[in-house]
Amino acid sequence: MRRFSIFLAITVALLAVTKSVSAQHTIALTGGGGMTNARLYPAQEMRSIWGVVTGGVSWRYYTAERFVGGIGADLEYLQRGFCYSPDAYRHEDKKDYNYYTRKVNSLVLPIMWQPHFYLFKNHVRIYLEAGITLTCNLSATYKNEVTNTAGDYKFKQIRDNRFEYGLAGGGGIDFLVKRVEFGFRARYYFGYSDLMRNRNKYYDNVTDNKNENPFYLTPLRSPVDNLMISFRIGYRFNSLGFDEWFVKRPKREKNQEVFKFRLD
C-alpha cells in the first residue's frame, strides 16, 4: 500500500508539472499485458511467463521539426520474471517437468525518442520509439512446483540486484480526436544488467531457503526481457494543435536546366 501511495504521488506530481507547460506536451495513462522471460547463463530449461501486466503514466514533447520526432519519459509499474525447470535432467518428456517461477514487481523509467508521422489531416499518428530504461525492483513472489511451495521472495543485498538498466523499443498508433489521444503500443524491454548477482559475489545457496531459491549455483548472467502490448489514452494541452502541423515545408524546385539536342 505504501509503494502504491508513492507511485500515485509521483504520478500526481507529473500531472501538475505538465499542466503548466506549453502546447507541445501531452500526458497519457497506459496499461496492458504481455510476457516476460530471462536469458539465464548457463542455459536452463525455460518457458515464458504470460499474463504479466503493466501500467503507468507517459509524458511526451513534440518538436516542430518533422524528423526529430518526440521525446519523453514514462513511469511504469511492470511485472517481470522468469520460469525454469530445476529438475529437467530427471525427465525425458517436457510435460513431466516441474517449474520454478519468480515474478518481480518493478518500477521502470523508460526515457524514449519517438520519430513519427501523421495521416488523415493529423488525426492519426504512427510512430516508432527507442530508448533506455532504469528499473527499481520493489518486491517479488515465487512458486516452486518441485517442493509444491509458494510465497514472497525475500531480497538479499548480497544476492539480488534492486536496480537494473536496459533498452526498450517498439512502435504504435494513436488516434487524435480534438485534444484526446488514444491508441495501442507494442514495446520490447531488453535487459542488459542482471536480476541476480553472479557467482563472483554470491556463489551458492547453502544458507538459502531452497524453496524460494532452488539454484544450486547462482547463474553467471540473468537479464530479464519483456514484450508488452499497452492501451494508451492521453491529453494534449493546447486546443490549436502541435507546431509541427503548421510548419510550411519548402517545395522542391524543379530542375531548370533543359537538355538541347542540336548543336549551335
N, C-alpha and C positions, 0 to 999 in steps of 0.2 A: 504494500500500500504506500509506503514511504517513497519507493522508487517511482511509482506511478505519479505521486504528487510532484516529485521533482521534474519528471518528464512533462507534466501538464504545465508547471510553472514556466519552464523553458519555452514551451510552445506559445503560451500567452505572451511572454516577453517578445518573442519573434514577431507575433502578430502586431503588437503595439508599436514596435520599431518600424515595421514595414508599412504601417498605415500612414506614417508621416512622410514617406519618401515620394519620389516623383513618378511620372506616368509610366516609366519603362519597367516597373516592377510588378510581379504577380506573387501571390501566396496561394498555396494549394494544400489540400489534405489528400493523402494517399493511403491505400490499403489493398492487400491482396494476399496471394499464397503461391506456393511452389514447392521446390525440392532442395535438399541440401545433401552434401557428402564431403568426405575428407580424402585427401591424397596421402594416405599413410605410407611411409617408407621405413623399413622394408614393407613390401606389398602384403596386404592381407586379403582374405575373402570378404568383400564389401558388398553392400547394397545401398541404394539411395533411400533417403527418408522423404516421403511425400506428405504433403499436408501441413508443412510449416507455414507460418503466417508472418506478415509484416504490416506496419502501419506507421504513419508519421506526418510530418509537415515539410513542405517543399517551397523554397524561395528561388525566383528567377529574375535576372536582369537582362533585358533585351536591348542590344545596341542598335544604332541607326544603320550601321554598315551591314550589307547583305551577307558577306561571307564570314564575318566574325561570329555571328550567331548570338547565343545567350550564354550567360554564366550564372552559377548559383550554387546553393548548398541544400542538402536535405538533413533532417534529423529523424532517424527511423528506429523503431523497435523491430528487431529481426531475429527470428529463431534460426539457429544454426546447429550443426552437429554431425554425427557420423554413426554408422551401424556396421559392425563387423562380427565375424564368427570366430570366437576363441577356440572352438573345438572342431574346426573344419577338418583337421587331419584325422579325426576319428571316423569320419563318414565318407562313403564313396558317392552318395547321391546328395545333391544340394538341398533337396526337400527335407532332408534329415538334419540340416544344420540348425544349431541354436545360435542366437544372435545377442550381442550386447549393443544397446542403443543409448547414446548420450545426446540430449537436446540442451543447447545452451541459449539462454536469453541474453541478447546483446543489444547495446545501443550503438548505432552506426552513424557516422557523419561522412557522407559522400560529398566531395567537392567536385562539381561537374562542369564540363564545357558542352554546349548544345548547339551545333550547327543545324539549321532548319530552313524550310521554305514554306510559303503559303500558297493555297489553292482556293478557287471559288470565292474570289473577291475578299480574301483574308478571313474566310470562315473556317478554314481547315489548315492546321499546321502539322507537317510531317517532319520528324526530327530524328537525328542520331545523338548519342551522348557518350562521353568518355570522361573518366576522372579517377581520382584516388579516394580511398576510404580509410577512415580511422575508426577503430572498434574498441568498445569497452564491454567486457563480459561481466554481466551482473550476477547471474545465478545459473544453475543447471540441474537437470534431473537425469536419472538413468533407469534402464530396465535391463536386467540380466536374465536371459532365458535359460542359461546353463544352471544357475543356482535358484531360478524362479524367485528373484527378488527385484524390488524397485524402490525408488525413494529419491531424496535430494542428494545431489552430488556436492561434496564439500571441497571448495577450492583451497589449495595449499600454495603458498607463495613460492615454495621451492619446486613444486611440481607443475603448476598451471600458470599460463600467461593470461593476465587480466586484460592486457592491451595488445591489439594487433593492428596490422595495416595491410592494404592490398589495392587492387584495381577494380574498376567497375565499368561496364559498357553495355550499350543496348540501343533501343530506339522505341518510338511510339508515334501515336497520332492523337491530336487534340481537335475538338470541335468548339468553335468560338461562337457563342450566342450572346450578343451585346457584350456585357462585361464579365460574363461567366464562361469558364473553360472547363470542358470535361473530356476525358479520353482514356486510353489504355497505354500501358508501358510494359515492355519486357526488358529485364535487366539481368546481366550475369555478374555476380560478385566473385572475383578471383583472389583467393588469399595468397599472400606472399609470406607472411610470418606464420609461426606455429601455434596451435592451440595448446600443446603440451611442450614443456621444456625437454630438450634432447638428453641423451644419456650422459653427456659430459656434466650436466648439472643434477640429473635425477636418474640414477642408473636402473634401479628395480623397484618393486613394490613390496618388499619384505615386510615393511611396517604398515602397509595399507590395508584397508578393508577390501578383501578380494571380490566382494560383490560389486562395489562401486568402481573398482579399478582392476580389471582382470588381466591387464598386460603383465606378462612375465618380465619383459624388458621394455622400457619406455621407447616408443618409436623415435627414430632419428629426425623424421620430418612429419608434420601433421597440419598442413594448411587446409582450411575449410573453404568450400565453394558453395554458392547458392545460385539457383536460377528461379527468378520470381516474376510473376505477372501481376501488375497492380492496376487498379482503377484510380483515376485522378480527377478531382474537382477543384477548380481554382477560381480566383477573382482578380480582375485587373483594376488597378487603382485610378484609371483615367477613362472617362467615357468616350474620349475622342479617338483613342487607339494608340498604337506604338508609333514612334517617329519613323521607324523603318518603313511603314506603309506609305508615307508621304514624301519620301526622298525621291526626287526626279532622277531617273537613271539616264545618263547621256546616251544619245542614239549613236550607233556606229555610222561613221561617214563612209559612203561607198567609194571605192577606188575611182578617182577621177581620170586616171590615165587611160588613153584609148590606143589600141594597137593599130598601126597603119599597115595595110597590106601592099601598098605601092611605094616605089622608091621615088623620091623627089630629085 
